[in-house]
């Protein structure tokens, strides 16, 4: 019940901010769309001379949509992990962290509720962006509701566990901004590059990739939304895809380890009296 109350409060707060600063929300969507278009043209497009004029032509709409989806998944991971790194530091510096710790619901519950609301908002805006990108470049998205919803939930849980682990490190080691940015950038790059071809990588590189929270999530989401769960024209459910099982295992272990580490590091920081010291 406490978690539901905190989620409700976060929803109200987010709605008030979006309504009050609607122009910022709208311009943010427009700018994000423009940046994605320019980046896709720059990375995926090629220039051809047509009637003595230079025009930009995308050779593969599916490749453009694939790149855009990977970019958006990377931004999703970037944002969630950022809530537990830079977000945690900012809350400590402006006094919010100590207020949350004094809440009867606890720090973990408050952070979980805030992350859930932020993730839902991010997913809604990202869905609009990827739909616009697909329409712009002539790509096709396969809107299979149940697998997509299940994969988004598993992706969120996976990133949540990893985020709690990073947040625990921030509570103990404090100024971890550069390391946190490097981790977020690595997840961002991996979300774009992750494909089934990781099975061709050296075995050590494969296990490292599978251990990271975004690899198998990105592969499964691309498989459903872009490839329509087909292999060489034949239907094959994502629930039988090898990356789906890696994603399930990663969710279980990362969530248990992440929240446990966060609680231990929170207790250690409280005992040292350094919870709000940055």
C-alpha positions in Angstrom: 0.0 0.0 0.0 2.9 2.4 0.8 4.4 1.8 -2.6 1.1 2.6 -4.3 0.7 5.8 -2.4 4.2 6.9 -3.3 3.6 6.1 -7.0 0.4 8.1 -6.9 2.2 11.1 -5.4 4.9 10.8 -8.1 2.4 10.6 -10.8 0.6 13.8 -9.6 3.9 15.6 -9.3 5.0 14.6 -12.8 1.6 15.6 -14.3 1.8 19.0 -12.6 5.3 19.6 -14.0 4.3 18.5 -17.5 1.2 20.7 -17.5 3.0 23.7 -16.1 6.0 23.3 -18.5 4.2 21.9 -21.5 6.2 24.0 -23.9 9.4 22.4 -22.6 8.0 18.9 -23.0 6.8 19.7 -26.6 10.0 21.3 -27.7 12.0 18.5 -26.1 10.1 16.0 -28.3 10.7 18.1 -31.4 14.4 18.5 -30.7 14.8 14.8 -30.0 13.1 13.9 -33.3 15.4 16.3 -35.2 18.5 15.0 -33.6 17.6 11.4 -34.4 16.9 12.3 -38.0 20.3 14.0 -38.4 22.1 11.2 -36.7 20.4 8.5 -38.7 21.1 10.3 -42.0 24.8 10.8 -40.9 25.4 7.2 -39.8 23.1 5.2 -42.0 22.6 7.3 -45.1 24.7 7.8 -48.2 24.9 10.5 -50.7 24.1 9.9 -54.4 24.1 12.3 -57.4 20.6 12.4 -58.9 20.0 14.7 -61.9 23.2 16.6 -60.9 21.8 17.3 -57.5 23.0 15.8 -54.2 20.3 14.1 -52.3 20.3 12.0 -49.2 19.0 8.4 -49.7 18.7 5.8 -47.0 19.7 2.4 -48.5 17.9 0.4 -45.9 14.8 1.7 -44.0 14.9 -1.3 -41.6 18.5 -0.5 -40.7 17.5 3.1 -39.9 14.6 2.0 -37.7 16.9 -0.6 -36.1 19.5 2.1 -35.3 16.8 4.5 -34.0 15.3 1.8 -31.7 18.7 1.0 -30.3 19.4 4.6 -29.7 16.1 5.0 -27.8 16.7 1.9 -25.8 20.1 3.2 -24.9 18.6 6.5 -23.8 16.1 4.6 -21.7 19.0 2.8 -19.9 20.9 6.1 -19.7 18.0 7.8 -17.9 17.3 5.0 -15.4 20.9 4.5 -14.4 21.2 8.3 -14.2 18.4 8.5 -11.6 20.6 6.4 -9.3 23.9 8.3 -10.0 23.7 12.0 -10.9 20.1 12.1 -9.6 21.1 10.7 -6.2 24.0 13.2 -5.9 21.7 16.1 -6.8 19.1 15.0 -4.2 21.8 14.8 -1.5 23.1 18.2 -2.3 19.7 19.9 -2.2 18.5 18.1 0.9 15.9 15.8 -0.7 17.8 12.6 0.1 17.7 13.1 3.9 14.0 13.8 3.6 13.3 10.6 1.7 15.3 8.7 4.3 13.1 10.1 7.0 10.0 9.0 5.1 8.1 6.0 6.6 8.2 4.2 3.3 12.0 4.1 3.2 14.6 5.1 0.6 14.2 2.0 -1.6 10.4 2.4 -1.9 10.7 6.0 -2.8 13.3 5.5 -5.4 11.4 2.5 -6.8 8.2 4.6 -7.2 10.1 7.6 -8.7 11.8 5.3 -11.2 8.6 3.5 -12.2 6.9 6.8 -13.0 9.9 8.1 -14.9 10.2 4.9 -16.9 6.5 5.0 -17.9 6.8 8.6 -19.0 10.0 7.7 -20.9 8.4 4.7 -22.6 5.4 6.8 -23.8 7.5 9.5 -25.3 9.9 7.0 -26.8 7.1 5.1 -28.5 6.0 8.3 -30.2 9.5 9.0 -31.4 10.2 5.5 -32.8 6.8 5.6 -34.6 7.7 8.9 -36.2 11.1 7.7 -37.2 9.7 4.5 -38.8 7.1 6.6 -40.7 9.7 9.1 -41.8 12.1 6.5 -43.4 9.5 4.0 -44.5 10.3 1.4 -42.0 7.9 -1.1 -40.5 7.1 -1.6 -36.8 5.4 -4.8 -35.6 3.2 -3.8 -32.7 2.8 -7.2 -30.9 1.4 -5.9 -27.6 1.9 -8.8 -25.2 5.6 -9.6 -26.0 6.5 -5.9 -26.2 4.9 -5.2 -22.8 6.6 -8.2 -21.3 10.0 -7.2 -22.7 9.6 -3.6 -21.5 8.8 -4.8 -18.0 11.8 -7.2 -17.9 14.1 -4.5 -19.3 12.9 -2.1 -16.6 13.4 -4.6 -13.8 16.8 -5.5 -15.2 18.0 -1.9 -15.4 16.4 -1.2 -12.0 18.6 -3.8 -10.3 21.7 -2.5 -12.0 20.7 1.1 -11.1 20.3 0.2 -7.4 23.8 -1.3 -7.4 25.2 1.9 -9.0 23.2 4.0 -6.5 24.7 2.0 -3.6 28.2 2.8 -4.9 27.2 6.5 -5.0 26.1 6.4 -1.4 29.4 5.0 -0.3 32.0 6.5 -2.6 30.1 9.8 -3.2 31.8 11.6 -6.2 31.4 8.9 -8.9 30.2 11.1 -11.7 32.8 10.3 -14.3 32.6 6.5 -13.7 28.8 6.7 -13.8 28.9 8.5 -17.1 31.3 5.9 -18.5 28.9 3.1 -17.5 25.9 4.9 -18.9 27.7 5.6 -22.2 28.8 1.9 -22.4 25.2 0.8 -22.0 24.1 3.4 -24.6 26.6 2.1 -27.2 25.8 -1.5 -26.5 22.0 -0.9 -27.0 22.7 0.4 -30.5 25.2 -2.4 -31.4 23.5 -5.4 -29.8 22.3 -7.9 -32.4 22.1 -11.7 -32.7 25.7 -11.6 -34.1 27.1 -11.5 -30.6 27.0 -15.3 -30.8 30.0 -14.9 -33.2 32.0 -13.0 -30.6 34.7 -14.6 -28.5 33.2 -16.6 -25.6 34.5 -14.2 -22.9 33.1 -11.2 -24.8 29.8 -13.0 -25.1 29.5 -13.6 -21.4 30.4 -10.0 -20.6 27.8 -8.8 -23.0 25.1 -11.1 -21.6 26.0 -10.0 -18.0 25.3 -6.3 -18.8 21.6 -5.3 -18.3 20.8 -3.9 -21.7 22.3 -6.4 -24.3 19.6 -9.1 -24.3 16.8 -6.6 -23.8 17.8 -4.7 -26.9 18.2 -7.8 -28.9 14.7 -9.1 -27.9 13.0 -5.7 -28.5 14.5 -5.3 -31.9 13.5 -8.9 -32.7 9.9 -8.2 -31.9 9.4 -4.6 -33.1 11.5 -4.7 -36.2 11.8 -8.3 -37.4 8.3 -9.3 -36.3 9.5 -12.4 -34.6 10.5 -14.1 -37.9 13.6 -15.9 -38.9 14.1 -16.3 -42.7 10.3 -15.7 -43.2 9.3 -18.3 -40.5 7.6 -17.2 -37.3 9.5 -17.9 -34.1 8.3 -16.5 -30.8 10.6 -14.2 -28.8 9.8 -16.4 -25.8 11.9 -19.1 -27.4 14.8 -16.8 -28.3 18.0 -17.6 -26.4 18.4 -13.9 -25.4 15.0 -14.0 -23.7 16.3 -16.6 -21.2 19.5 -14.6 -20.6 17.2 -11.6 -19.9 15.1 -13.6 -17.4 18.2 -14.8 -15.6 19.8 -11.4 -15.6 16.6 -9.8 -14.1 16.5 -12.3 -11.2 20.2 -11.9 -10.3 20.6 -8.2 -10.9 17.5 -7.3 -9.0 18.4 -9.4 -6.0 22.0 -8.4 -5.9 21.3 -4.7 -6.7 18.7 -4.1 -4.0 20.6 -6.1 -1.5 23.8 -4.1 -2.2 21.9 -0.8 -2.0 20.4 -1.6 1.4 23.8 -2.7 2.8 25.5 0.4 1.4 22.7 2.6 2.7 23.0 1.1 6.2 26.8 1.5 6.1 26.5 5.1 5.0 24.0 5.8 7.8 26.2 4.2 10.4 29.1 6.4 9.3 26.9 9.5 9.3 27.9 10.3 5.7 24.5 9.7 3.9 24.0 13.3 2.9 27.7 14.3 2.8 28.9 15.1 -0.8 
